[in-house]
Every structure is written in C-alpha cells, then in structure tokens.
C-alpha cells in the first residue's frame, strides 16, 4: 500500500527511487485517472502516436521501464515517469483533472519528504486512505498488520536469494493454495474481481486476512528456522507455512460450520453494511 497512491479514489502505482530521491508513477494509471478510460493502455499508445506525428516528440523519452506490482502479485515492466515527466505528458491529455492532478503530484512529493523524517506518517496516511473508502477500523488494523507481515516475508525471501518477480509470485501462490485451496488468480475470479487495479487483499473479509497473515507468518518462521536458501527450499517452506494456516482454517470451518473462503468482495460487503445501517 505504501506504493499505491490515490487521486480522486483512483489507484496510482508508484515507485520511490532511493538513489534519485524521486517518485516514479505508472503512466497508464495516471491516464486512467485523468481520462476515466476503460482501456488506458490503448489510450497511452494512441497518445504517443498522435504526439509523435503532431510535434515529433516521443513521450516515451519522459518514461523509464520499471517493474511495478500488478493485482496478481506479480511485477511487470511498465512505463513510469517522475512528476516532471508527467507534467509534460499531461500537456497532451485534454482533461479537466490536469490542474488538480499537478497539485496532487506536488503534495505527494512533499509528503514523501515528511515520511522520511517521520515514518509513522506513512502508516497514518495509509489508514486514512482505507477509512475514506469506507473500511471499518477493525478491518484496517488487520490489513495494516497484514502488510507488515507480508513485508517481513519478502524481506526474508530477499535475504535467502529468492528472486523478485516470478519467484515471489510462485511462492505467494503456493502459500495461498495451501491456505485456501486457491491460487490468487482463481481467488480473484471467485470474488468477481476483473479490473487490474482491484487488489485481492483489499476485498478479503477479516477471517480471510487473518489466515493470509497466518500462512505468511508461518512461512517466514519456517524459512528462518530451517535456514531455507534459494527457491526450492523456500518453496517447500511456503507450502509448509500455508499448510499450517490451511489446517487451522479447516479446523475452524469444522467447528463453526461456515466456510472461511467467500465470494464476497469489498463492494458487496460495503453494500451489505449500508443496508444494515439504513435498515
């Protein structure tokens, strides 16, 4: 979530470059936010072609290829640009949101400097984003804790020579499969999440978040205690960690008589909450 920014409730994936001390933003996400296009990648392609023909300027020169995490947990190369580069790209986009977006970019840059000085501000702002979207305080606490557990796991993988990107995605899928009987892509289908920007964990119930945390925390503990090195050993740890959570889930389902895995997503949960309040 630290690398997800919200502009008028639109998700903008971002990357902080420590060396340059600059934010890079996904251009496709920016275009979607400014134009409300349901095919922002096509819009970006046509925009580059049109600008090249009219002015001879290659808008891609204002971009840099970076691996940005997608909704399936995998990282893919995407064209990203700094605030300065986006200012030029935005000039070619006829949108009434252009000026508010420029002010938003300036604010994001300032907030990052504040967060470097005071890291607690980042978590506070994360909570505020979820609160603004209508999530309960109890859910938010679990989500924030889940992010910390996930970060601890990926940091452990990094130390143990697991490669970012594909290997992280495979291990994540193994944990999910052992925990819930579903890999993330199938889990998203169950919850009727079709848009790339829809994050699976943002649509989980409290119990789903809890068992996700248990699977990932168990994997971290097993990898440490067994000193797992490289992908094969960490894959085994991922399956074992997910199995710990999977067994706990099955035990709860047996005692409660209810399934933990549900097709409910945040949209349906929010509607249900509204009906309960209004009813």
CORRA-V104127 format. One line per field, one symbol per residue. ss: DSSP state (a for helix, b for strand, c for the rest). A space follows every 50 residues. Layout:
# CORRA-V104127
ss=???
This chain:
# CORRA-V104127
ss=cccbbbbccbbbbbbbbccccbbbbbaaaaaaaaaccccaaaaaaaaaaa aaaaacccaaaacbbbbbbcccccbbbbbbbcaaaaaaaacccccccaaa aaaaaaaaaaaaaaaaaccaaaaaaaaaaaaaccccaaaaaaaaaaaaaa aaaaaaaaaccccccaaaaaaaaaaaaaaacccaaaaaaaccccccccca aaaccaaaaaaaaaaaaaaaaaaaaccccaaaaaaaaaaaaaaaaaaaaa aaaaaacccccccccaaaaaaaaaaaaac
